[in-house]
Amino acid sequence: MRTEPSSIILVLVGVLFVAFLLFKLVRPSFSSRAKRQEVRQKIADAKQRARARGSDPIRRAAAWREAAWAALRGLNRPSLAASYARRAERLDPNDEEAVGLLAVSLRHAARYRALERFLWRRLADDPNQQGIGFLRTYDELIRLYDGPLRRPEMAKALRRFRNR
């Protein structure tokens, strides 16, 4: 049985190409595994600081926010991030970063009804109803009704009230 050298070279190139593809598939999982472990450790450290009894609520809220950002960006787990952001918001309700983080997390998790309830509660509980946070809450509600909830009449009514 005679084989031509070009056939052998072609098979060899094919085998090398398959090996290269397998290497590319396996290699990112090793680095992402280490990165995920690093993010998990960062979350664990933040949670430990947030649960410290002697710490003041503002520092504890900052630690919960840090854990939420890590869960959202590092692990791509928006529901977990929403849970941590909700804890931060409860500790420091006036912190706009926690409120924004909670809204972003709920939006990424596609928990639109929970986001809607949260935003309406924020509007109802705001004592001065004039600050930047109040306007951001209005804008977030308008975006929610224009977008995923598909209720343009509610968005239109909110725009009218916001402009007054």
Number of C-alpha atoms within 10 A of each C-alpha: 2 4 7 7 8 9 10 11 11 11 11 12 12 12 12 12 12 12 12 11 11 11 11 11 11 10 10 11 11 10 11 11 11 12 14 15 14 13 18 17 14 17 23 13 14 21 19 14 18 25 14 12 10 8 11 11 17 16 16 24 27 22 24 29 29 23 28 31 24 22 25 21 12 18 16 15 17 23 20 20 29 28 18 28 31 25 21 30 24 15 19 18 17 12 16 16 16 27 25 17 22 28 24 19 28 25 20 17 18 14 15 17 14 12 22 19 12 19 21 13 12 18 17 11 11 14 10 7 13 9 10 10 19 21 15 15 21 21 16 18 24 21 15 22 20 16 12 12 14 12 13 15 12 16 20 14 11 16 15 10 10 13 7 5
